């Protein structure tokens, strides 16, 4: 009887040891074997609209004002007394003058493009951004991603000087009042020149 009890105890001990080993093996397999390299999540660009005096403008045919999200591919249109800025986050910003219509596209690869149908815009592109203004005739200008830059473009008859809500130097397209006065004076002088020659066909001084 004693020998049988010993054999039985040995068998129970062996079975218990085997069970403990099985449990330990399963726990070991359940633990992570090492750090996993998670795939980087692309940065999502969220463009935000700011309008002058919180006036509503038209985005994709609907009314939109300050705080609205501007999705890529949106058609933006301002009226005679409306101007706006689209904040593109790490890409830069787009200032939109009154009487302007455009299509804005951008992506998380650093590309932003304003297809200007009519009116005036100012595109400010930050470093590592491929900024572009285009018209129906083709590309009107691109920025250098290594340095960033500012693009200005007008299409069609512009009756109201642009007054972007984005901080700038004031005057025409943020060039400053002195530069604006010089440009306007130059245009006026050019317009009066044909009249002077018409009064004096020989072109000689009186």
Buried (B, 14 or more C-beta within 10 A) or exposed (E): EEEEEEEEEEEEEEEEEEEEEEEEEEEEEEEEEEEEEEEEEEEEBEBBBBBBEEBBBBBEEEEBBBEBEBBBEBBBBBBEEBBBBBBBBEBBBBBBBBBBBBBBBBEBEBBBBBBBBBBBBBBBBBBEBBBBBBBEEEEBBBBEBEEBBBBBBBBBEBEBEBBBBBEBEBBBBBBBEEBBEEBEEEEEEEEEEEEEEEEEEEEEEE
